[in-house]
Amino acid sequence: MLEKLSESLRAVFSKISNLSHVDKDTVDIIIKDLQRALLTGDVSYSLTISLTNEVKKRFLSEPPPSGMPYKEYLIKIIYDEISRILGEKHAIPLKKQKIMLVGLFGQGKTTTAGKLGYYFQKKQFNVGFIALDIHRPAAYDQLYQISEQIHAKFFGIRDSKDYLNILKRGLEYLKEVDVIIVDTAGRDALDEELSKELREVSRILQPDETILVIDAVIGQQAGKQAKTFKENVNITGVILTKMDGSAKGGGALTAVNEVKAPIYFIGTGEHLEDLEEFNPPRFVSRLLGMGDIQTLLEKFNATYNKKDIAKKLSKVSTGKFTLKDMYEQIESMNKMGSIDKLLSMIPGFSSKIDKSKLNETQDKLKLYRYIMDSMTVKELENPEIIKSDRITRIAKGSGTSSKEVKDLLNFYEMSKKASKNLMNDRKLRMVMEKQFKDMPDMPEK
């Protein structure tokens, strides 16, 4: 996430940490490095100067808390000021409501509608979609497929251009649904025709939330877009998409905040679960390599069932861990996100991550899933029966080689042995059991 900005800021923090002492002269040097880092991350010049001036002013005028070294206090001030310019956390209300998504062409509006629907489903709301993008031919099919994927209700009229008729009939069809998400049309620019269409839709719909979807790649232009839309349809929140690989994400974040449009979510990938509540302090922690344990625990608690964990621990400790169990573990990890995303949330790990090795591991786990998909239930539950003839059949069915199937079986045996040894460590087991005991009870899946 914002890799270039993140690397530059971490380099500044590393430089501060390696200083023997910090005084007025060294602060001036650090301020210049910080300015370069922010400008590299597409933060505007005026905001960069304002932020760094405030950092310097606070450091020279405020004494650090008792017992805190000056260099640690300088790091804290920088953290505080970056968090401040990104604004406060604004959570979307969890209630029955109608949500209108707006934005220009190519910003990821329809995909975001699906992600938002999936988010509310996880919060125990039933969801319905209305396909109101009458100008993009694929929008209807895309939203319909998403609704099928997450088992949500859907309303649209293929090839109809009467958006108000579609909206009125859709609202009637979905009147029993908790959360109605309306995917509106886009344009290359917010012209008078689109503005009129959106105003009419808003008048009929009376949305509880009107959310602007913006591609973070546009950088500082996001602020101008947000301002223009807000003047037309009273934007109540923003979702920034494509934050996973955006070099200009820093510019988009700060620009949107400057027009006081609260950022509800950021899109961090292509999957439905890749929609993250925007929490500035947590975001800055990860940006600076400080980790984000709270978000990691929330992902874990949302993915794993407490009772299932107890059963799995018992199976591991008694040596009854099967390929089926390993497959389920890999699936659960995928729901939580990519390995590098998960590790970036652990303090101290961000700077130690070897991206090439992580990608290699991710690809290998994906390959292992394909291989296990070609196994029978009996083979998954009794891996010891997989001998030469079965290996050949599995390799052929999965489009892999016999060697790759054997690699999977070796990996399974190593994982089984290592897990059992860990669980037989009395101290570790006590710590893990306490951790899971403290987890909130989740509804059974």
Secondary structure, DSSP 8 states (H G I E B T S, - for coil): --HHHHHHHHHHHHHHHT-S---HHHHHHHHHHHHHHHHHTT--HHHHHHHHHHHHHHHHHS---TT--HHHHHHHHHHHHHHHHT--------SSEEEEEE--TTS-HHHHHHHHHHHHHHTT--EEEEEE--SSHHHHHHHHHHHHHTT-EEE--TT---HHHHHHHHHHHTTT-SEEEEEE---SS--HHHHHHHHHHHHHH--SEEEEEEEGGGTTHHHHHHHHHHHHH---EEEEE-TTS-TTHHHHHHHHHHTT--EEEEE-SSSTT-EEE--HHHHHHHHTT---HHHHHHHHHHHS-HHHHHHHHHHHHTT---HHHHHHHHHHHHHH--HHHHHHTSTTTGGG--HHHHHHHHHHHHHHHHHHHTS-HHHHH-GGG--HHHHHHHHHHHT--HHHHHHHHHHHHHHHHHHHHHHT-HHHHHHHHHHHHTS------
